[in-house]
Amino acid sequence: MNRQRQEIESEIKCFMDVLQSQGVGMKDPLVDSEGFPRGDVDVYQIRFARNKIVTLENDCRQLMKSIERKLHEFHSIQSSNEVGR
């Protein structure tokens, strides 16, 4: 599970690098003051990267919840084994 988390975080970093290479972040506008798509950036690439980042962050959150549950189970078993001695 930890390896899976690391892979997701690595993918997120790759997509964040795409945004950085375009000079935008997750919240920067993709339209100019007149409402037209910005001509200085690749709008499609940015939208795709942002979407993947949000999806991967959600996947990572779910995985972290699963890891947390497994850790609680593990410690619960460890505690019950120590009490039984």
ABEGO torsion letter per residue (X at the ends): XAAAAAAAAAAAAAAAAAAAAAGBBAABBABBAAGBBBAABBAAAAAAAAAAAAAAAAAAAAAAAAAAAAAAAAAAAAAAAAAAX
